[in-house]
């Protein structure tokens, strides 16, 4: 018989396992439980953002990434270099969240 993890860290590891297996619905559900247990853990918000992005939920992804960065600003550079966020490299909201200027913004400012 398996026991249900009762700590946020146990849930985190279970979530990452599900995320790595692309079981996104289960991963999201477990991350939500972990965040209820530990709503101040930037790692949980970051991993939830990855899960949401892989589920195609960009707005929710960015909201969780923003909460992560508010808790731990060093995640800005991590997200910028993380291949999990490749599809957002030209997303203005993503770039603004990370404090990066979009090449498109620079072109528009020359007009």
C-alpha positions as CSV (number, residue, x, y, z in Angstrom):
1,X,0.0,0.0,0.0
2,X,1.2,3.5,-0.8
3,X,0.9,6.4,1.6
4,X,-0.2,9.8,0.5
5,X,2.5,12.5,0.8
6,X,1.6,14.9,3.5
7,X,4.3,17.6,3.1
8,X,4.8,20.2,0.4
9,X,8.3,18.8,-0.4
10,X,6.9,15.3,-0.8
11,X,4.2,16.6,-3.1
12,X,6.8,18.7,-5.0
13,X,8.8,15.5,-5.9
14,X,5.6,13.7,-6.9
15,X,4.7,16.7,-9.1
16,X,8.0,16.8,-10.8
17,X,7.8,13.1,-11.5
18,X,4.4,13.5,-13.1
19,X,5.5,16.6,-15.0
20,X,8.5,14.7,-16.4
21,X,6.2,11.9,-17.5
22,X,3.9,14.6,-19.1
23,X,1.0,13.6,-16.9
24,X,0.0,17.3,-16.8
25,X,-3.4,17.1,-15.2
26,X,-2.1,15.0,-12.3
27,X,0.9,17.3,-12.0
28,X,-1.2,20.4,-11.9
29,X,-3.5,18.9,-9.3
30,X,-0.6,17.9,-7.0
31,X,1.1,21.3,-7.4
32,X,-2.2,23.0,-6.3
33,X,-2.2,20.8,-3.2
34,X,1.5,21.6,-2.5
35,X,0.9,25.3,-2.9
36,X,-2.0,25.2,-0.4
37,X,0.5,23.6,2.1
38,X,3.3,26.0,1.3
39,X,2.1,29.1,-0.4
40,X,5.5,30.9,-0.1
41,X,7.7,28.4,-1.9
42,X,9.0,29.9,-5.2
43,X,10.0,26.5,-6.5
44,X,6.4,25.4,-6.4
45,X,5.2,28.5,-8.3
46,X,8.0,28.0,-10.8
47,X,7.3,24.4,-11.5
48,X,3.5,25.1,-11.6
49,X,4.3,27.8,-14.2
50,X,6.1,25.1,-16.3
51,X,3.2,22.7,-15.9
52,X,0.7,25.4,-17.0
53,X,2.7,26.4,-20.0
54,X,3.0,22.8,-21.1
55,X,-0.8,22.6,-20.7
56,X,-1.2,25.6,-23.0
57,X,-2.3,28.0,-20.3
58,X,0.0,30.9,-20.9
59,X,-1.8,33.6,-18.8
60,X,-1.9,31.3,-15.8
61,X,1.7,30.3,-16.4
62,X,2.8,33.9,-16.4
63,X,0.8,34.6,-13.2
64,X,2.5,31.8,-11.4
65,X,5.9,32.8,-12.7
66,X,5.3,36.4,-11.5
67,X,4.4,35.1,-8.0
68,X,7.6,33.0,-8.1
69,X,9.7,36.0,-9.0
70,X,8.1,38.2,-6.3
71,X,9.1,35.6,-3.8
72,X,12.6,35.0,-5.2
73,X,13.9,37.5,-7.8
74,X,16.8,35.3,-8.9
75,X,14.3,33.1,-10.8
76,X,14.2,35.8,-13.5
77,X,17.5,34.7,-14.9
78,X,16.7,31.1,-14.4
79,X,13.4,31.4,-16.4
80,X,15.2,33.4,-19.1
81,X,17.7,30.5,-19.7
82,X,15.3,27.6,-19.1
83,X,14.4,25.7,-22.2
84,X,10.9,25.0,-20.7
85,X,10.1,28.6,-21.5
86,X,11.4,28.7,-25.0
87,X,8.0,29.2,-26.6
88,X,7.7,32.5,-24.6
89,X,11.0,34.0,-25.8
90,X,9.1,36.6,-27.9
91,X,6.2,37.1,-25.5
92,X,6.2,40.7,-24.4
93,X,4.6,39.9,-21.0
94,X,7.2,37.2,-20.3
95,X,10.0,39.5,-21.3
96,X,8.7,42.4,-19.2
97,X,8.3,40.0,-16.2
98,X,11.9,39.1,-16.6
99,X,13.0,42.7,-17.0
100,X,14.1,42.1,-20.6
101,X,13.4,44.5,-23.5
102,X,11.9,42.9,-26.5
103,X,13.7,43.6,-29.8
104,X,10.2,44.6,-31.1
105,X,9.9,47.2,-28.4
106,X,13.3,48.7,-29.4
107,X,12.2,48.9,-33.0
108,X,9.0,50.6,-32.0
109,X,10.8,53.2,-29.8
110,X,12.9,54.3,-32.9
111,X,9.7,55.5,-34.7
